[in-house]
Amino acid sequence: MELEQNDEEKDNFWAEGSFIEGVNPDETQEKIKTMHKKHDEDMNYNCKKCNKKISAHNRDWHDCKCDECFNSEYFPEKDDAVENIEMDEELQEELKNFNPEEYSVLELCKENGTGINAINDANTEAFMPLLSIIEETIWRNYSKNNVLKDINIIESLKTLRNNIFSNNAKFNEMEKDILNQVKISLFFNNYDKRDLSLSISKVLKSVKLHRSTGGSRGYLNFISGFFEEME
């Protein structure tokens, strides 16, 4: 997949300022391969902060830091005992019984999140669990319903952004799907209401940009190329 690099389209997968912004296409292809690798897989690298052995996933998607160093920088209030939730068997067992339909977004948002007021070049990585699950869910829905256009995604993201904390809001099927996936991400991670609103707005900005430069399905074609490369 080729990332646009002109001044107007520097925006990439999660809008301008993501962790992979500025790398060349060959580097991007390599990073895509490690996105869904486990935190203990391919342990051939070293944390740039403490020199501890890290995985290829951490190298590419956690700022070349081990989980402890990454969490201490982006989530300083996170419980140190839970350094890697993917390896927490108790949490995995809890997730098996987790039904997003039984919880509201407000119940799953933490009181204290990242403490970040705006997503920018330096902190996009901290929001990746939310950003990536929203993008992937949009792509899955488009794969099932290829009549969707960018304008439909824009309207749905606006609806979610404006009503996601309401108990009485009505959502279409794609919006419900995004909502449920967001709840799973909130279950796993320490995000508050502001973090969630910022993430939805970030994706919305990306959709608008790609639509303005790529036509009625500029954004959907863009993310399709990204996720199809990972299959």
C-alpha positions in Angstrom: 0.0 0.0 0.0 1.3 3.4 -0.9 0.9 6.2 1.6 0.3 9.7 0.1 3.1 12.0 1.0 2.1 15.4 -0.4 1.3 18.2 2.1 -2.4 17.8 1.8 -2.6 14.0 2.0 0.1 13.3 4.6 -2.8 12.0 6.6 -2.4 8.2 6.5 -4.4 5.5 8.1 -5.4 7.3 11.3 -5.2 10.8 9.9 -2.2 13.0 10.1 0.3 12.2 12.8 0.1 8.5 13.2 3.0 6.4 14.4 3.9 5.1 10.9 3.7 8.5 9.2 6.7 9.4 7.1 8.0 5.9 6.5 8.5 4.8 2.9 6.2 2.2 1.3 8.6 -0.7 1.9 8.8 0.0 5.6 5.1 0.3 5.8 4.6 -3.1 4.3 6.9 -4.6 6.9 5.0 -2.8 9.8 1.7 -4.1 8.5 2.9 -7.7 8.9 3.6 -7.1 12.7 0.4 -5.3 13.6 -1.4 -8.4 14.9 1.6 -10.3 16.2 1.6 -11.1 19.9 3.7 -9.2 22.4 5.9 -12.2 23.1 6.3 -13.3 19.4 9.5 -12.7 17.5 11.5 -11.4 20.5 14.6 -10.3 18.6 14.7 -6.6 19.4 15.5 -4.3 22.4 13.5 -1.6 24.1 15.0 1.7 23.3 14.5 2.9 26.8 15.5 0.0 29.1 17.1 -2.4 26.6 14.8 -5.3 27.6 14.0 -7.8 24.9 10.9 -6.9 22.9 8.8 -8.3 20.1 8.5 -7.2 16.5 5.0 -5.9 17.4 6.4 -3.6 20.1 9.2 -2.5 17.8 6.7 -1.3 15.2 3.6 -0.4 17.1 4.7 0.5 20.6 7.4 3.1 19.9 10.2 0.4 20.1 9.5 0.1 23.8 8.6 -2.8 26.1 5.1 -2.9 27.5 6.3 -1.5 30.9 8.1 1.5 29.4 5.3 2.2 26.9 2.6 2.1 29.5 4.6 4.2 32.0 4.9 6.9 29.3 1.4 6.9 27.8 -0.6 5.3 30.7 1.3 6.4 33.9 -1.6 5.5 36.2 -2.0 2.0 34.8 -1.6 -0.8 37.4 1.9 -2.0 37.1 0.8 -5.6 37.9 -1.0 -5.7 34.5 1.9 -5.0 32.1 0.5 -7.0 29.3 -3.3 -7.6 29.3 -3.0 -10.0 26.3 -1.1 -12.4 28.7 -3.4 -11.9 31.6 -5.3 -15.2 31.8 -7.8 -13.9 34.3 -8.7 -11.0 32.0 -9.0 -13.3 29.0 -11.4 -15.5 30.9 -13.4 -12.5 31.9 -13.5 -11.4 28.2 -15.0 -14.7 27.2 -18.0 -13.9 29.3 -18.1 -10.2 28.3 -21.2 -9.2 26.4 -21.0 -5.6 25.2 -24.8 -5.4 24.9 -25.0 -5.6 28.7 -22.9 -2.5 29.2 -23.2 1.2 28.3 -20.1 3.1 27.0 -20.2 5.3 30.1 -19.9 2.2 32.3 -16.8 1.1 30.5 -15.0 4.5 30.2 -12.5 5.0 33.0 -12.5 8.0 35.3 -9.0 8.8 34.2 -7.8 8.1 30.7 -4.7 9.2 28.9 -4.9 12.8 30.1 -4.2 13.9 26.5 -6.2 16.8 25.1 -5.5 16.4 21.4 -4.2 13.6 19.2 -0.9 14.6 17.5 2.3 13.2 16.0 3.8 12.4 19.4 0.8 10.6 21.0 -1.2 8.8 18.3 0.2 5.4 19.4 -1.6 5.8 22.7 -4.9 5.8 21.0 -4.3 3.0 18.5 -6.5 0.3 20.2 -9.5 2.6 19.7 -8.5 4.0 16.3 -7.7 0.6 14.8 -10.9 -1.1 16.0 -13.1 1.7 14.6 -11.3 1.5 11.3 -11.3 -2.3 11.1 -15.0 -2.4 11.9 -15.8 0.1 9.2 -13.8 -2.0 6.7 -15.6 -5.2 7.7 -19.0 -3.5 7.2 -17.9 -2.2 3.8 -16.7 -5.7 2.8 -20.2 -6.9 3.4 -22.0 -3.9 1.9 -20.0 -2.4 -0.9 -22.7 0.1 -1.8 -21.5 2.2 1.2 -19.8 5.5 0.4 -17.6 7.8 2.4 -20.5 10.1 3.1 -22.3 7.2 4.9 -19.2 6.7 7.1 -19.1 10.4 7.8 -22.7 10.5 8.9 -22.4 7.4 11.1 -19.3 8.7 12.8 -21.0 12.0 13.4 -24.0 10.1 14.9 -21.7 8.1 17.1 -19.6 11.1 18.2 -22.8 13.1 19.1 -24.7 10.3 20.8 -22.3 7.6 22.0 -22.9 8.5 25.6 -26.7 8.6 25.4 -28.8 5.7 26.6 -31.7 6.5 24.2 -29.9 7.0 20.9 -30.9 5.0 17.9 -28.0 3.5 15.8 -28.0 1.7 12.4 -26.4 -1.7 12.1 -22.9 -0.5 11.3 -23.0 2.0 14.1 -24.0 -0.7 16.5 -21.2 -2.9 15.3 -18.7 0.0 15.9 -20.2 0.7 19.3 -19.8 -3.0 20.4 -16.2 -3.2 19.2 -15.4 0.1 21.0 -16.8 -1.4 24.2 -14.5 -4.3 23.9 -11.5 -1.9 23.4 -12.7 0.1 26.4 -12.9 -3.1 28.5 -9.3 -3.9 27.7 -7.8 -0.4 28.0 -7.8 2.7 30.2 -9.7 5.3 28.2 -12.1 8.0 29.4 -14.9 9.8 27.6 -12.5 12.4 26.1 -10.2 9.8 24.7 -13.1 8.1 22.9 -14.5 11.4 21.5 -11.0 12.4 20.3 -10.6 9.0 18.6 -13.9 9.2 16.7 -13.1 12.7 15.6 -9.7 11.6 14.4 -11.2 8.9 12.2 -13.8 11.3 11.0 -11.1 13.7 9.9 -9.4 11.0 8.0 -12.6 10.1 6.1 -13.2 13.7 5.1 -9.6 14.1 3.9 -9.6 11.0 1.8 -13.0 11.7 0.4 -11.9 15.2 -0.7 -8.8 13.8 -2.5 -10.0 10.4 -3.6 -13.7 10.8 -4.5 -16.8 9.3 -3.1 -15.0 6.1 -1.9 -11.6 7.6 -1.4 -11.4 6.6 2.3 -13.1 3.2 1.9 -10.8 2.3 -0.9 -7.8 3.5 1.2 -8.6 1.3 4.2 -9.6 -1.6 2.0 -6.1 -1.6 0.5 -4.6 -1.5 4.0 -6.6 -4.4 5.5 -6.5 -6.5 2.4 -2.7 -6.4 2.6 -2.9 -7.9 6.1 -5.1 -10.9 5.2 
